[in-house]
Amino acid sequence: MLQLRSVTKRYGPLVALDDVSLDIARGEFFGLLGPNGAGKSTLMSLVAGLRTPDAGTLTLDGAALSTRDAATRSALGLVPQSIALYEQLTAEQNLRIFGELYGLRGAELRTRVDEALTAAQLTDRRRDAVRTFSGGMQRRLNLVASLLHRPKLLLCDEPTVGVDPQSRNAIFEYLERRNREGLTIIYSTHYMEEATRLCSRIGIIDHGRIHALGPLDELLTRLPFEEEITFAASPDTAALTAELAAHGETATLNGTNRFRPRADFKLSAFYALAEQHRLPPRLFTQQRPTLEAVFLHLTGRSLRE
């Protein structure tokens, strides 16, 4: 559906995207995960045709994307990071404007506006000014406005910023349903739980480069450990803790020991060792690595302001 080849974008001395190549399959729900300033919004704006790359090419469904090609760009829908609605107008008026911009008229436009209001759960507020809506209601309206013309590819640039859990869940369910119907979605976020729930494949971007790409299970293999085992730090477990240092990473925090075994140290060996120290299995909690752990491993732990 979408191809990026060696795409670079600079803002003065800042390289926002650095030689990025990426393929998005038809019907995919692709997650673009990165910290603030990583290049997520720049990539979205280039695909949307709002900016021109300094180098490289972008193609959508086999056709070149550019800021001057309105016909190809009409196959895109964009949910921007900042809400793009006319606050003084009603929900229905906003949808009619966006629909008409994409050439919808008459009965077809009325039908799609009604469908959009139903999907956004705003039918009873259709004649209310958008300025009276909560942030979650505005986000939902912004989302359905981007889909009025039934695009092939939907770009969602952090579409749940500042919304309540109920609205966030409604947005998730709507996007999941549309994806099952065949809509290709690129979803940028810095929320791990969103990427974990929604995306069949995830790209981790930082400093303008994609550092990891694949399904969640594949990304977890990028960590230098397979599992984490926690257990209470006590005199009974002190000897085991000392012995484990030769088989992986050990750390103690707030009275809890954390052990991350090396790849060549099997979990069966761990429990055999614990048994030698006469420690029952119930003392130990085994935790699978998380997407957050992968993210921090690849992008670092320093604050981004």
MOCORWO-V132431 format. One record per backbone hydrogen bond with DSSP energy under -1.0 kcal/mol. CO is the residue of the C=O (numbers start at 1). NH is the residue of the N-H. Records with the same first field share a line. If there is no record, write none. Layout:
CO->NH, NH
//
This chain:
1->61
2->24
3->59
4->22
5->57
7->20
8->54, 55
9->16, 17
11->14
14->11
17->9
20->7
22->4
24->2
25->28
28->185
29->200, 201
30->187
31->203
32->189
33->205
35->38
38->208
39->43
40->44
41->45
42->46
43->47
44->48
45->50, 51
55->8
57->5
58->65
59->3
60->63
63->60
68->70
69->73
70->74
72->75
73->76
75->152, 153
77->155
79->157
86->89
87->131
89->130
90->94
91->95
92->96
93->97
94->98
95->99
96->100
97->101
99->104
100->103
105->109
106->110
107->111
108->112
109->113
110->114
111->115
112->116
113->117
114->118
115->119
116->120
117->122
118->121
122->125
123->126
125->128
126->92
128->91
129->132
130->133
134->138
135->139
136->140
137->141
138->142
139->143
140->144
141->145
142->146
144->147
147->150
152->184
153->77
154->186
155->79
156->158, 188
158->161
160->163
164->168
165->169
166->170
167->171
168->172
169->173
170->174
171->175
172->176
173->177
174->178
175->179
176->180
177->181
178->183
179->182
184->154
185->30
186->156
187->32
188->158
189->34
191->195
192->196
193->197
194->198
195->199
201->31
202->214
203->33
204->211, 212
206->209
208->18
209->206
212->204
214->202
215->219
216->220
219->222
220->223
228->287
229->259
230->285
231->257
237->241
238->242
239->243
240->244
243->246
244->247
247->262
249->260
251->258
253->256
255->233
256->253
257->231
258->251
259->229
260->249
262->265
266->270
267->271
268->272
269->273
270->274
271->275
272->276
273->277
274->279
275->278
280->283
281->284
285->230
287->228
290->294
291->295
292->296
293->297
294->298
295->299
296->300
//
